Amino acid sequence: MSDILTYDLNDGVATVVMDDGRTNSMSITMLGELHNAFDQAAKDKALVILTGREGVFSSGFDLNVFGQGAEKVLKMLTLGAELAERVMSFPQPVITACNGHALPMGAFLMLSADRRICTEGEYKIGLNEVAIGLTVPYFAIEIARQRLSPAEFNRSLITSYIYTPQEAIKAGFADQLVSASKLMEAASEVSRELIKLDMNAHKATKLRVREYALKRVRQAIETELVLENVRIALGEQ
């Protein structure tokens, strides 16, 4: 699909692999390519497995963009929020196969997916906005609220606690832990299980279960992610 993302369709399953050659930061370009991939998956009516190249899922939003002015920051945040919203409401199941660091935007995608698989290893999963001087956006709070356990919801967002893969299972970031060599095999096994679902029932039930969260995320996108607010947050006013 591009030089930073590949899309492979096989038997109704689209495998989307992020690979920017570095940390798979959620730049404007990467987010745009992910939206393109989900556009294609929607056309193909495909279940999606989202993963990164070996050893890397995503380091989160591209921090370099925060030095490029409010308009660029707004575009990046909006693309990210709308991608998470899209994953939360996607008509077919979405599986994340996490094989390395998953920090804010990477973690948001895990929290938005239907099934989340992680590899064993020494890497970080979590929401570290407060630790790096950022107030957590409302859309991110609602994404986290609907998947994290109540105690870990507070611990994660307010204190920027960073989880090991093992801890991430208990907190609610992930559902299953496998060895690195078994990650894609496990994702394929889950996809074969989920593809048997009645997709109309899956979609309708997903939208019912996530109705409140989706409304709150959409409200946050429309009211918080506006240029004036971003300028204030960046100290441009």
C-alpha positions as semicolon CSV with decimal commas, in nm:
position;residue;x (nm);y (nm);z (nm)
1;M;0,000;0,000;0,000
2;S;0,293;0,234;0,076
3;D;0,654;0,225;0,188
4;I;0,552;0,246;0,555
5;L;0,251;0,015;0,559
6;T;0,149;-0,304;0,381
7;Y;-0,198;-0,451;0,327
8;D;-0,237;-0,820;0,253
9;L;-0,580;-0,973;0,194
10;N;-0,621;-1,348;0,232
11;D;-0,946;-1,544;0,279
12;G;-1,137;-1,245;0,411
13;V;-0,863;-1,133;0,651
14;A;-0,661;-0,815;0,589
15;T;-0,321;-0,810;0,760
16;V;-0,198;-0,454;0,801
17;V;0,169;-0,416;0,895
18;M;0,314;-0,082;1,003
19;D;0,684;-0,040;0,925
20;D;0,842;0,303;0,900
21;G;1,187;0,155;0,962
22;R;1,201;0,314;1,306
23;T;0,943;0,316;1,587
24;N;0,619;0,334;1,385
25;S;0,536;0,675;1,529
26;M;0,184;0,792;1,451
27;S;0,278;1,073;1,218
28;I;0,026;1,243;0,994
29;T;0,152;1,023;0,711
30;M;0,123;0,697;0,909
31;L;-0,225;0,786;1,033
32;G;-0,333;0,871;0,680
33;E;-0,205;0,536;0,555
34;L;-0,389;0,353;0,835
35;H;-0,712;0,527;0,735
36;N;-0,646;0,418;0,375
37;A;-0,597;0,061;0,494
38;F;-0,926;0,062;0,682
39;D;-1,095;0,215;0,374
40;Q;-0,972;-0,083;0,175
41;A;-1,070;-0,332;0,444
42;A;-1,420;-0,182;0,450
43;K;-1,444;-0,227;0,072
44;D;-1,316;-0,584;0,106
45;K;-1,549;-0,650;0,401
46;A;-1,244;-0,796;0,569
47;L;-1,154;-0,873;0,926
48;V;-0,838;-0,678;1,016
49;I;-0,518;-0,788;1,190
50;L;-0,311;-0,479;1,276
51;T;0,052;-0,529;1,371
52;G;0,398;-0,376;1,339
53;R;0,724;-0,499;1,199
54;E;0,914;-0,745;1,417
55;G;0,977;-0,598;1,762
56;V;0,781;-0,274;1,707
57;F;0,413;-0,185;1,735
58;S;0,401;0,195;1,777
59;S;0,573;0,458;1,989
60;G;0,262;0,675;1,972
61;F;0,200;1,019;1,827
62;D;0,494;1,177;1,645
63;L;0,627;1,423;1,903
64;N;0,812;1,617;1,632
65;V;0,476;1,743;1,508
66;F;0,421;1,932;1,833
67;G;0,692;2,173;1,721
68;Q;0,533;2,235;1,381
69;G;0,241;2,455;1,486
70;A;-0,119;2,416;1,595
71;E;-0,263;2,328;1,255
72;K;-0,034;2,027;1,212
73;V;-0,094;1,915;1,571
74;L;-0,469;1,945;1,525
75;K;-0,455;1,738;1,207
76;M;-0,250;1,464;1,375
77;L;-0,471;1,446;1,685
78;T;-0,789;1,445;1,479
79;L;-0,664;1,170;1,248
80;G;-0,566;0,966;1,553
81;A;-0,892;1,017;1,739
82;E;-1,097;0,937;1,429
83;L;-0,890;0,626;1,362
84;A;-0,957;0,496;1,713
85;E;-1,325;0,581;1,672
86;R;-1,324;0,394;1,344
87;V;-1,162;0,085;1,494
88;M;-1,412;0,087;1,781
89;S;-1,704;0,084;1,537
90;F;-1,555;-0,111;1,243
91;P;-1,815;-0,350;1,091
92;Q;-1,577;-0,647;1,096
93;P;-1,365;-0,762;1,392
94;V;-1,030;-0,591;1,446
95;I;-0,738;-0,775;1,608
96;T;-0,424;-0,600;1,727
97;A;-0,107;-0,810;1,735
98;C;0,131;-0,612;1,955
99;N;0,496;-0,709;1,924
100;G;0,672;-0,417;2,091
101;H;0,629;-0,080;2,260
102;A;0,271;0,049;2,243
103;L;0,260;0,403;2,377
104;P;-0,028;0,647;2,368
105;M;-0,171;0,627;2,017
106;G;-0,050;0,269;1,977
107;A;-0,214;0,183;2,308
108;F;-0,535;0,363;2,204
109;L;-0,561;0,136;1,901
110;M;-0,525;-0,167;2,126
111;L;-0,796;-0,030;2,356
112;S;-1,022;0,023;2,053
113;A;-0,982;-0,322;1,897
114;D;-1,199;-0,629;1,954
115;R;-0,921;-0,875;2,040
116;R;-0,571;-0,781;2,155
117;I;-0,272;-1,018;2,151
118;C;0,070;-0,930;2,292
119;T;0,405;-1,101;2,281
120;E;0,612;-1,177;2,584
121;G;0,911;-0,948;2,622
122;E;1,064;-0,644;2,788
123;Y;0,875;-0,357;2,634
124;K;0,630;-0,088;2,742
125;I;0,254;-0,048;2,705
126;G;0,076;0,254;2,841
127;L;-0,042;0,614;2,831
128;N;0,244;0,845;2,930
129;E;0,102;1,187;2,839
130;V;0,122;1,328;3,192
131;A;0,484;1,217;3,225
132;I;0,580;1,419;2,917
133;G;0,378;1,728;3,012
134;L;0,059;1,674;2,813
135;T;-0,295;1,687;2,948
136;V;-0,477;1,374;2,831
137;P;-0,738;1,463;2,566
138;Y;-1,101;1,379;2,641
139;F;-1,125;1,142;2,345
140;A;-0,837;0,941;2,489
141;I;-0,997;0,931;2,834
142;E;-1,316;0,783;2,690
143;I;-1,126;0,524;2,485
144;A;-0,940;0,415;2,798
145;R;-1,248;0,422;3,021
146;Q;-1,434;0,161;2,816
147;R;-1,158;-0,104;2,838
148;L;-0,936;-0,052;3,143
149;S;-1,034;-0,175;3,488
150;P;-1,144;0,116;3,713
151;A;-0,832;0,111;3,931
152;E;-0,596;0,085;3,633
153;F;-0,791;0,353;3,444
154;N;-0,696;0,602;3,716
155;R;-0,344;0,467;3,762
156;S;-0,271;0,471;3,391
157;L;-0,405;0,813;3,299
158;I;-0,332;1,016;3,611
159;T;0,013;0,880;3,698
160;S;0,135;0,765;3,352
161;Y;0,205;0,417;3,486
162;I;0,374;0,205;3,220
163;Y;0,290;-0,164;3,203
164;T;0,483;-0,474;3,114
165;P;0,301;-0,703;2,869
166;Q;0,207;-0,929;3,161
167;E;0,064;-0,636;3,359
168;A;-0,117;-0,507;3,051
169;I;-0,334;-0,818;3,043
170;K;-0,467;-0,758;3,394
171;A;-0,512;-0,386;3,334
172;G;-0,723;-0,435;3,021
173;F;-0,487;-0,329;2,743
174;A;-0,465;-0,683;2,607
175;D;-0,640;-1,020;2,618
176;Q;-0,374;-1,276;2,539
177;L;0,002;-1,320;2,581
178;V;0,207;-1,542;2,349
179;S;0,572;-1,591;2,260
180;A;0,709;-1,362;1,990
181;S;0,746;-1,651;1,748
182;K;0,377;-1,741;1,788
183;L;0,224;-1,394;1,751
184;M;0,097;-1,411;1,394
185;E;-0,002;-1,773;1,432
186;A;-0,213;-1,675;1,734
187;A;-0,362;-1,378;1,546
188;S;-0,452;-1,606;1,254
189;E;-0,613;-1,854;1,491
190;V;-0,825;-1,578;1,646
191;S;-0,918;-1,450;1,300
192;R;-1,042;-1,796;1,200
193;E;-1,255;-1,799;1,514
194;L;-1,399;-1,450;1,462
195;I;-1,463;-1,482;1,090
196;K;-1,730;-1,741;1,173
197;L;-1,939;-1,476;1,350
198;D;-2,255;-1,338;1,196
199;M;-2,114;-1,003;1,089
200;N;-2,445;-0,819;1,098
201;A;-2,496;-0,929;1,457
202;H;-2,133;-0,848;1,539
203;K;-2,164;-0,495;1,404
204;A;-2,499;-0,424;1,569
205;T;-2,388;-0,559;1,905
206;K;-2,054;-0,377;1,893
207;L;-2,235;-0,048;1,834
208;R;-2,472;-0,120;2,125
209;V;-2,195;-0,218;2,364
210;R;-1,983;0,084;2,273
211;E;-2,266;0,330;2,215
212;Y;-2,188;0,553;2,514
213;A;-1,811;0,552;2,453
214;L;-1,852;0,627;2,083
215;K;-2,085;0,919;2,156
216;R;-1,838;1,062;2,405
217;V;-1,543;1,018;2,167
218;R;-1,732;1,188;1,885
219;Q;-1,835;1,472;2,117
220;A;-1,473;1,518;2,224
221;I;-1,352;1,527;1,864
222;E;-1,608;1,792;1,772
223;T;-1,570;2,016;2,079
224;E;-1,214;1,972;2,207
225;L;-1,018;1,914;1,887
226;V;-1,055;2,262;1,743
227;L;-0,777;2,497;1,640
228;E;-0,831;2,751;1,919
229;N;-0,800;2,486;2,188
230;V;-0,486;2,341;2,037
231;R;-0,327;2,688;2,012
232;I;-0,402;2,749;2,380
233;A;-0,259;2,411;2,477
234;L;0,060;2,486;2,282
235;G;0,090;2,832;2,431
236;E;0,037;3,005;2,096
237;Q;-0,221;3,243;2,243
